[in-house]
Amino acid sequence: MSLRLAPVSIALLVAGCGPSPAPPPADMPARTWQYYVAHSEEIEAMQAICRKWSVSDAPAGSQPAVVTGNCRAAAFAKSQLQIAR
């Protein structure tokens, strides 16, 4: 019985292996929430980058500070724009 499970187990292990996608680049300028309020069309693009970083396999401590700061600034600006409506 265990001989029949071995190929299935190996196939499942191999299917889960492979190179993980690289996190998005962090070569971006630092932005403030005021910037995102003034340039609201850039909020969604920044939040897409934030989602890519959050699901990447990169350790949390390896996320560049500019990404963390921009993610927070974009989220706060979005909330401020929603309150102002």
C-alpha positions in Angstrom: 0.0 0.0 0.0 2.8 2.5 0.9 4.4 1.8 -2.5 1.4 3.1 -4.3 1.4 6.3 -2.2 5.0 7.1 -2.8 4.6 8.3 -6.4 1.6 10.4 -5.4 3.5 11.9 -2.4 6.5 12.7 -4.6 4.3 14.3 -7.2 2.6 16.5 -4.6 6.0 17.5 -3.1 7.4 18.4 -6.5 4.3 20.4 -7.5 4.8 22.6 -4.4 8.4 23.2 -5.1 10.0 25.6 -7.5 11.3 29.1 -7.5 9.1 31.5 -5.7 8.2 34.7 -7.5 10.5 37.6 -6.7 9.1 40.4 -4.7 8.4 43.6 -6.7 11.2 46.1 -7.0 11.6 48.7 -4.3 13.3 51.4 -6.4 10.6 54.0 -5.9 10.6 57.4 -4.3 9.2 57.8 -0.8 5.8 59.4 -0.7 3.7 61.0 2.0 0.0 60.6 2.5 -0.4 64.2 1.4 1.2 63.2 -1.9 -1.3 60.4 -2.4 -4.2 62.7 -1.6 -2.9 65.1 -4.3 -2.3 62.3 -6.7 -5.1 59.9 -5.9 -4.8 58.1 -9.3 -1.5 56.6 -7.9 -3.1 55.0 -4.8 -4.4 51.8 -6.5 -1.0 51.2 -8.3 0.8 51.5 -5.0 -1.7 49.2 -3.2 -1.1 46.6 -6.0 2.6 46.8 -5.2 1.8 46.4 -1.5 -0.3 43.3 -2.2 2.6 41.8 -4.2 5.0 42.4 -1.3 2.6 41.0 1.3 2.1 37.7 -0.6 5.8 37.3 -1.5 7.9 34.7 0.2 10.4 37.4 1.2 10.9 37.7 5.0 9.0 40.5 6.6 12.2 42.2 7.7 13.5 42.3 4.1 10.7 44.6 2.9 12.3 48.0 2.1 11.3 50.9 4.3 10.2 52.9 1.3 7.6 50.2 0.4 6.3 50.0 4.0 6.1 53.8 4.2 4.4 54.2 0.8 1.9 51.4 1.6 0.9 53.1 4.8 0.8 56.5 3.2 -1.4 55.2 0.3 -3.8 53.4 2.7 -4.1 56.5 4.9 -4.7 58.8 1.9 -7.3 56.5 0.6 -9.1 56.5 3.9 -8.9 60.3 4.1 -10.3 60.7 0.6 -13.2 58.3 1.5 -14.0 60.4 4.6 -14.0 63.6 2.6 -16.7 62.3 0.2 
